[in-house]
Amino acid sequence: MDTQSIKQRFGIIGNSPLLNRAIDTASQVAPTDMSVLITGESGSGKEVFSHIIHQLSARKHGTFIAVNCGAIPEGTIDSELFGHEKGSFTGAHEARKGYFEVANGGTIFLDEVAELPLGTQARLLRVLESGEYLRVGSSKVQKTDVRIIAATNVDVYGSVTKGKFREDLYYRLNTVPLRIPPLRERKDDIFLLFRKFVSDFSNKYRSPGIQLDTDAVQILSNYSWPGNVRQLKNIAEQICVLEKDRNVSAQALLNYIPNEQSNNLPVAVGGSTKEDFSERDILYKVLFDMKKDMVELKKLVAEIIQNGGNTAHIMADNPQFINQLYQDVALNGHNEPTLTIKHPTANSPVDYNYAHDAEEVEESLSLIDKESDLIKKALQKHKGKRKFAAQELGISERTLYRKIKELNL
């Protein structure tokens, strides 16, 4: 069956090369029994492709079951998939067949497969490799002949690296990867889909047709559609029901499309988070800032010495640094030692008056000392509780324990 015939049979609208490639891949893999992992954003139509693969396979007369793995509670998902025996857990008043037993000879579509608990992932891997499974509460091995099609809207390999998804299961499911393009990568298909949805809803609600002006079509095509085809369909239905003027302008269309400006906030390059920074990185930053300040102060003192105490032009040349210096040393409203700097004149030397006696102490720049001080402060703050101290420092409790031993704290 060619691509156009598949589109007509399954109601797929669009001529995007990415969409055509996905349909072609689905039709080629359908006659086999290979596992397929369908990836794509929410609302992009992943379940439609699972039906294409099932209906074009030799299992088309068998049972097709779609399971949303994210919608089943963790405590009952094993029972749902593999069945259970009577009395195997509270509420199990009778034996029950699982989806793998019911769909024997057919196809199971596991949507949001990345949401499966790790224990269930291990059992699923056994089914994929040998076709064997155990009912909950039973020791009798059951056999099944089921083709598995999985789908996800998240980066499964990213979950593998974080330890949330089994690597062996990922490669077993990903025998044939099938990516469904998001709507924003199919700009030429957006208006075609909108026109189809509007026509369907106009017939359903027996309302006049909808026409978009040129600017409205442009807005429709340029919007990012984070909800993909599902969001476009919902907006088409809203317009058919609520819009009194059947010739929809750009301004009228904007009333139905969410504002994207609030969502386009800048993010850190590479998606860096707080977890990416260690306490050593923070110490390096503090030390570099201190070094910069020291260089500026040395430069300022050298200029004062060279000019014999005449600082008028020096202060004029460095207004930003002088102002920052005053802000740093003036602690207004605090019962702390304050440093008052009198503006020097040509006839008077530079005079520094301290409100309290202060002893000049050379600060240690050792990373080990800084690290030790931070750990001590965190432990004192949380009264010796290592768990909360580790959270405060942004490190793991295990790392904190190792640091305490290394530093003899």
Summary of the structure (lengths in Angstrom):
residues: 409
radius of gyration: 33.6
end to end distance: 72.8
largest distance: 103.8
contacts: 1081
relative contact order: 0.08
helix: 52%
strand: 11%
